Amino acid sequence: MNIQTICLIISDTLRSATPLILAALGELVTRKSGVLNLGVDGMMLVGAVAGFIAASVTGNISITIIHSTNIYQE
């Protein structure tokens, strides 16, 4: 293994782990406020699926963003 391969592996790992790290940080903030939300990964998955469906049906990026981010508005 040369240094370029190692750098690529580290780069890909960090890029792939970023959404989970951000979700964990968000859960940490809500946990500090006293709210326990164990469905963070599921909400991310449902938002991604809703965004994919909206993009497939409409082809409009604005509608896709609205559908993927507002899936769990209360």
RAMO-V114190 format. One record per residue. N is the residue number from 1. RES is the residue in three letters. PSI is psi as a letter, one per 40 degrees, with the letter a starting at -180 (NA if undefined). OMEGA is omega in radians with two decimals (* if undefined). Layout:
n = {N	N}
res = {RES	RES}
psi = {PSI	PSI}
omega = {OMEGA	OMEGA}
//
This chain:
n = {1	2	3	4	5	6	7	8	9	10	11	12	13	14	15	16	17	18	19	20	21	22	23	24	25	26	27	28	29	30	31	32	33	34	35	36	37	38	39	40	41	42	43	44	45	46	47	48	49	50	51	52	53	54	55	56	57	58	59	60	61	62	63	64	65	66	67	68	69	70	71	72	73	74}
res = {MET	ASN	ILE	GLN	THR	ILE	CYS	LEU	ILE	ILE	SER	ASP	THR	LEU	ARG	SER	ALA	THR	PRO	LEU	ILE	LEU	ALA	ALA	LEU	GLY	GLU	LEU	VAL	THR	ARG	LYS	SER	GLY	VAL	LEU	ASN	LEU	GLY	VAL	ASP	GLY	MET	MET	LEU	VAL	GLY	ALA	VAL	ALA	GLY	PHE	ILE	ALA	ALA	SER	VAL	THR	GLY	ASN	ILE	SER	ILE	THR	ILE	ILE	HIS	SER	THR	ASN	ILE	TYR	GLN	GLU}
psi = {h	i	d	d	d	d	d	d	d	d	d	d	d	d	d	d	e	d	d	d	d	d	d	d	d	d	d	d	d	d	d	d	e	e	h	h	h	e	f	d	d	d	d	d	d	d	d	d	d	d	d	d	d	d	d	d	d	d	e	h	d	d	d	d	d	d	d	d	d	f	d	f	h	NA}
omega = {3.08	-3.04	3.14	3.11	3.12	3.11	3.10	3.12	3.12	3.13	3.13	3.11	3.13	3.14	-3.13	-3.07	-3.06	3.12	3.11	3.09	3.12	3.08	3.12	3.09	3.08	3.09	3.10	3.13	3.14	3.10	3.10	3.13	3.08	-3.13	3.11	-3.13	-3.11	-3.06	-3.08	-3.13	3.11	3.10	3.08	-3.13	3.14	3.08	3.12	3.12	3.12	3.09	3.11	3.13	3.13	3.12	3.14	-3.07	-3.02	-3.05	-3.11	-3.07	3.14	3.12	3.11	3.14	3.14	-3.12	-3.08	-3.12	-3.10	-3.08	-3.10	3.09	-3.13	*}
//
